């Protein structure tokens, strides 16, 4: 393994009914005036009674609060700025997102803005850095992004529809309340897209250029991938299967808190490409990742076909009987990519841009490729570094 730091300070409260403890947890972490951040006004957070249960728990703990709704998928910087304005006016000292990655990332952005004096665009474009954020707690309702334990935040800058990220340990939530029952009502497609995102967070770390022994991390990653593989297929057929929902929820956190990448370099090229796709076409993040990954994989697999062969064998049980060693690695690698795509189809997730429902023109592809490398020294990725031309080629393959 290469040298690494592992920091996972988030307290997890896992299980049915744990959302009733939210007020006690906010108070324990020093909160007094809380901003609750969530999605659509009048949506499921409200109609299910979850928001009122959170309100009551905060009141019972003697805490005041304000609500901020309106978060959308591929969360917008404009709402973050509105939250910063309200938060400063209301003297907010604690942020409480209720939802999934988009809501949590919005709260992280608001926290950065309140705790610092800079334009958020400067943070997202890498012109400034900070180690200051407000404390954040999470009531998780979607198993997908893993933002409830991660240091990262992704926001869409509407000027140019650029999705950009910032990561620092100061934004890791203080606690996350994870009740699998809160995910029962998710639409099947959203459940499947979330499971795909979980898989991808580990796969982006699994396909590594690190050539020292990372077998322990491999086994952890492979076990998580197998568990998500099976749980997702159950959850899309049995939405109220508690065990499948619990597996997905816990796996989502473990896939993005750094555990499955410990001791090796991660790639995340597919994520960066998908961010441009999401910025331009506003697609579901997990589905967008799946629509790209197979093309990325076929473009880069010869860099280390044995890695793909191992992925296929350990995660999908792919066993190839070749006629020669070279046949083994290439045939097994391609079979592994096919196995991943077959799994995606089994849960209703697309593996091409056409299946995703979009048909980007050559000009749009060139624009996405240009944006993808903007501010990144002209390339992305580490398994195989990709320049603008590589990215455009992958997107064209994905059509």
C-alpha positions in Angstrom: 0.0 0.0 0.0 1.0 3.6 -0.5 0.9 6.0 2.5 -2.6 7.2 3.3 -4.7 9.1 5.8 -8.1 7.7 6.8 -10.5 10.0 8.7 -14.1 9.1 9.2 -15.4 11.2 12.1 -19.1 10.9 11.4 -21.3 9.4 14.1 -23.8 6.9 12.6 -27.2 6.3 14.2 -28.5 3.4 12.2 -31.9 1.7 12.3 -35.7 2.2 12.4 -37.0 5.2 14.2 -33.6 6.9 14.8 -34.8 10.2 13.3 -36.5 10.9 16.7 -33.1 11.5 18.2 -32.1 14.3 15.8 -32.6 17.1 18.3 -30.6 15.4 21.0 -27.7 15.0 18.5 -27.8 18.5 17.2 -27.6 19.8 20.8 -24.8 17.4 21.7 -22.7 18.9 18.8 -23.3 22.4 19.9 -26.2 23.5 17.6 -28.7 26.2 18.7 -30.1 27.7 15.6 -30.7 25.1 12.9 -31.3 25.4 9.1 -33.2 22.4 7.8 -32.4 21.8 4.1 -34.6 19.6 1.9 -36.1 19.1 -1.5 -39.5 19.9 -3.0 -41.9 21.9 -1.0 -45.0 19.8 -0.4 -43.0 16.7 -1.3 -42.5 13.4 0.5 -40.4 14.9 3.3 -43.4 16.9 4.3 -46.3 14.6 3.3 -44.8 11.6 5.1 -44.6 13.4 8.4 -40.8 13.2 8.5 -40.3 16.9 8.5 -42.8 17.4 11.4 -41.0 14.6 13.4 -37.7 16.4 12.9 -39.3 19.7 13.9 -40.7 18.1 17.1 -37.4 16.5 18.0 -35.6 19.9 17.6 -38.3 21.7 19.7 -38.1 19.1 22.4 -34.3 19.7 22.6 -34.9 23.4 23.0 -33.6 24.3 19.6 -34.9 26.9 17.0 -34.9 26.3 13.3 -35.7 27.6 9.9 -36.6 25.5 6.8 -35.0 25.9 3.4 -36.6 23.8 0.6 -36.2 23.7 -3.2 -33.1 21.5 -3.6 -33.2 19.7 -7.0 -31.0 16.9 -8.5 -27.7 18.2 -9.7 -28.1 20.9 -7.0 -27.8 24.5 -8.0 -25.4 27.2 -6.7 -28.2 29.8 -6.7 -30.1 28.0 -3.9 -26.8 27.7 -1.9 -26.4 31.4 -2.2 -30.0 31.9 -1.0 -29.2 29.7 2.0 -26.1 31.6 2.8 -28.1 34.9 2.8 -30.8 33.5 5.0 -28.3 31.7 7.3 -26.4 34.9 8.0 -29.6 36.8 8.6 -30.9 34.2 11.0 -27.6 33.6 12.7 -27.6 29.9 11.8 -25.0 27.8 13.6 -25.9 24.3 12.5 -27.1 22.7 9.2 -29.5 19.8 9.0 -30.1 18.3 5.5 -32.9 15.8 5.1 -32.5 13.8 1.9 -29.7 12.5 -0.2 -26.6 13.7 -1.8 -28.0 16.8 -3.5 -29.5 18.0 -0.3 -26.4 17.2 1.7 -24.1 18.9 -0.8 -26.3 22.0 -0.8 -26.0 22.2 3.0 -22.2 21.8 2.7 -22.1 24.7 0.3 -24.3 26.9 2.6 -21.9 26.0 5.5 -18.9 27.0 3.5 -20.5 30.3 2.5 -21.6 31.2 6.0 -18.3 30.3 7.6 -16.1 32.1 5.1 -15.9 35.4 3.2 -15.5 34.6 -0.5 -17.5 34.0 -3.6 -18.6 30.4 -3.9 -17.6 30.3 -7.5 -14.0 31.0 -6.4 -14.2 27.9 -4.2 -15.6 25.7 -6.8 -13.2 26.8 -9.5 -10.2 26.2 -7.2 -9.2 29.9 -6.9 -9.5 29.7 -3.1 -9.4 27.0 -0.4 -10.7 26.7 3.1 -10.8 24.5 6.2 -13.9 26.2 7.7 -17.5 25.0 7.5 -20.5 25.0 9.8 -21.3 21.8 11.6 -23.7 19.5 9.7 -25.9 16.6 10.7 -27.8 14.5 8.3 -31.2 12.6 8.2 -30.6 10.3 5.2 -33.5 9.3 3.0 -31.7 8.1 -0.2 -28.9 5.5 -0.4 -26.6 6.7 -3.1 -24.1 9.5 -3.0 -22.4 8.7 0.3 -22.1 12.4 1.1 -23.3 11.7 4.6 -19.8 10.5 5.5 -17.6 12.0 2.7 -15.6 15.2 2.5 -16.8 16.1 -1.0 -19.4 18.4 -2.4 -20.6 18.8 -6.0 -22.7 21.8 -7.1 -23.9 23.1 -10.5 -22.9 26.6 -11.4 -25.8 27.8 -13.6 -23.6 30.2 -15.5 -22.4 27.8 -18.1 -24.1 24.8 -16.3 -20.7 23.7 -14.9 -20.7 21.0 -12.2 -17.7 21.5 -9.9 -16.6 20.0 -6.6 -14.7 20.9 -3.5 -13.6 18.6 -0.8 -12.3 19.1 2.7 -12.6 17.1 5.9 -14.2 20.1 7.6 -17.4 19.3 5.7 -17.8 15.7 6.9 -21.0 15.6 8.8 -20.9 15.3 12.6 -23.6 12.7 12.6 -25.8 10.8 10.1 -29.2 9.3 11.0 -29.8 6.3 8.7 -33.2 4.6 8.9 -33.6 2.2 6.0 -37.4 2.5 6.2 -37.1 6.1 5.0 -36.0 4.8 1.6 -39.0 2.5 1.0 -41.0 5.1 -0.9 -38.2 5.8 -3.5 -39.2 5.2 -7.1 -37.6 2.0 -8.6 -35.5 4.0 -11.0 -34.1 6.2 -8.2 -33.3 3.2 -6.1 -31.5 1.6 -9.0 -29.7 4.8 -9.9 -28.6 5.2 -6.3 -27.2 1.6 -6.2 -25.3 2.3 -9.4 -23.7 5.4 -7.8 -22.7 3.3 -4.8 -21.0 0.7 -7.0 -19.3 3.4 -9.0 -17.8 5.1 -5.9 -16.0 1.9 -5.1 -15.2 1.0 -8.8 -13.6 4.4 -9.3 -11.2 3.5 -6.4 -10.8 -0.1 -7.5 -9.5 0.7 -11.0 -6.2 2.1 -9.7 -2.8 2.7 -11.1 -1.2 1.8 -7.8 0.9 -1.3 -8.4 1.8 -2.2 -4.8 -0.1 -4.8 -2.9 -3.6 -3.5 -2.0 -5.2 -6.9 -1.6 -6.8 -6.1 1.7 -8.5 -3.0 0.3 -9.5 -5.1 -2.8 -11.3 -7.7 -0.6 -13.2 -4.9 1.2 -14.2 -3.3 -2.1 -15.2 -6.6 -3.7 -17.3 -7.6 -0.7 -19.1 -4.3 -0.8 -19.7 -4.6 -4.6 -21.1 -8.1 -4.3 -23.4 -7.0 -1.5 -24.7 -4.0 -3.5 -25.1 -6.2 -6.6 -27.5 -8.5 -4.8 -29.3 -6.0 -2.6 -30.1 -3.7 -5.5 -31.7 -6.6 -7.4 -33.8 -7.4 -4.3 -34.8 -3.8 -3.5 -36.1 -3.0 -7.0 -38.4 -6.0 -6.8 -39.3 -5.7 -3.1 -39.2 -2.0 -2.1 -40.0 -2.7 1.5 -37.3 -5.4 2.1 -35.6 -3.9 5.1 -32.4 -6.0 4.8 -31.8 -5.0 1.2 -32.5 -1.3 2.0 -30.2 -1.5 5.0 -27.4 -3.0 3.0 -27.7 -0.3 0.3 -27.8 2.5 2.9 -24.7 1.3 4.8 -22.8 0.4 1.7 -23.5 3.9 0.3 -21.7 5.4 3.3 -18.8 3.0 3.2 -18.3 3.3 -0.5 -17.5 7.1 -0.2 -15.9 7.6 3.1 -12.4 6.6 1.8 -12.4 3.0 3.1 -12.5 1.3 -0.3 -9.7 3.5 -1.6 -7.3 3.3 1.3 -3.7 2.7 0.3 -4.1 3.4 -3.4 -4.7 6.2 -5.9 -8.3 6.6 -7.1 -9.4 7.5 -10.6 -12.8 9.2 -10.8 -12.6 10.0 -14.5 -16.1 8.6 -15.2 -17.5 10.9 -12.5 -15.9 13.9 -14.0 -17.2 13.1 -17.4 -20.7 12.4 -16.0 -20.7 15.8 -14.2 -20.5 17.5 -17.6 -23.3 15.2 -18.9 -25.4 16.1 -15.9 -24.7 19.8 -16.2 -25.8 19.8 -19.9 -28.7 17.3 -19.8 -29.7 17.2 -16.1 -29.7 13.4 -16.0 -29.9 11.2 -12.9 -26.3 10.9 -11.7 -26.1 7.1 -11.2 -27.7 6.4 -14.5 -25.4 8.9 -16.2 -22.4 7.1 -14.7 -23.6 3.7 -16.0 -24.2 5.1 -19.5 -20.5 6.2 -19.7 -18.6 3.6 -17.7 -18.7 0.7 -20.2 -17.2 3.0 -22.9 -14.6 4.3 -20.5 -13.7 0.7 -19.6 -13.4 -0.5 -23.2 -11.3 2.6 -24.0 -8.8 2.1 -21.2 -8.9 -1.6 -20.2 -5.6 -2.5 -22.1 -3.8 -0.4 -19.5 -4.3 -3.2 -17.1 -6.6 -5.9 -18.4 -5.8 -8.1 -15.4 -7.5 -5.6 -13.2 -10.7 -5.9 -15.1 -10.4 -9.7 -15.2 -10.1 -9.7 -11.4 -13.2 -7.4 -11.1 -15.2 -9.7 -13.3 -14.2 -12.9 -11.4 -14.6 -11.5 -7.8 -17.7 -9.4 -8.3 -19.7 -11.2 -11.1 -18.2 -14.7 -11.1 -16.8 -14.4 -14.6 -14.5 -17.3 -15.4 -12.9 -17.6 -18.8 -11.1 -20.6 -20.2 -8.7 -19.1 -22.7 -6.5 -20.6 -25.4 -3.5 -18.5 -24.3 -2.5 -16.1 -21.5 -3.1 -13.1 -23.7 -6.5 -14.4 -24.6 -7.3 -14.8 -20.9 -6.7 -11.2 -20.0 -8.4 -9.5 -22.9 -11.3 -11.9 -23.1 -11.9 -11.9 -19.3 -11.6 -8.1 -19.2 -14.2 -7.6 -21.9 -16.4 -10.2 -20.2 -16.2 -8.3 -17.0 -17.4 -5.1 -18.7 -20.3 -7.0 -20.2 -21.2 -8.5 -16.8 -21.4 -5.0 -15.3 -23.6 -3.9 -18.1 -25.9 -6.9 -17.8 -26.2 -6.2 -14.1 -27.2 -2.6 -14.9 -29.9 -3.8 -17.3 -31.2 -6.2 -14.7 -32.1 -3.3 -12.4 -33.4 -1.1 -15.3 -30.3 1.2 -15.6 -29.0 2.3 -19.1 -25.5 1.6 -20.4 -25.4 4.0 -23.3 -26.4 7.6 -23.9 -29.2 6.4 -26.3 -30.6 4.2 -23.5 -30.3 7.2 -21.2 -32.6 9.1 -23.6 -30.2 11.7 -24.9 -28.4 12.2 -28.2 -25.6 14.7 -27.8 -24.3 16.2 -31.0 -20.6 16.2 -31.9 -20.5 19.9 -31.0 -22.1 19.2 -27.6 -19.6 16.4 -27.0 -16.7 18.7 -27.8 -18.1 21.3 -25.4 -18.4 18.7 -22.6 -14.9 17.4 -23.2 -13.6 21.0 -23.1 -15.4 21.8 -19.8 -14.2 18.5 -18.3 -10.6 19.4 -18.5 -11.1 23.1 -17.8 -9.0 24.1 -14.8 -7.6 20.6 -14.5 -4.3 21.0 -16.3 -5.8 19.6 -19.5 -6.5 16.0 -18.3 -8.5 13.9 -15.8 -8.1 10.4 -14.4 -5.2 8.3 -13.1 -5.9 4.7 -14.2 -5.2 6.1 -17.7 -4.9 9.9 -17.9 -7.4 11.3 -20.4 -7.1 14.5 -22.4 -9.9 16.4 -24.2 -9.7 14.2 -27.2 -9.9 11.0 -25.2 -13.0 12.3 -23.4 -14.7 13.2 -26.6 -13.9 9.7 -28.0 -15.4 8.0 -24.9 -18.5 10.1 -25.2 -18.9 9.2 -28.8 -18.4 5.5 -28.0 -21.1 5.8 -25.4 -23.7 7.0 -27.9 
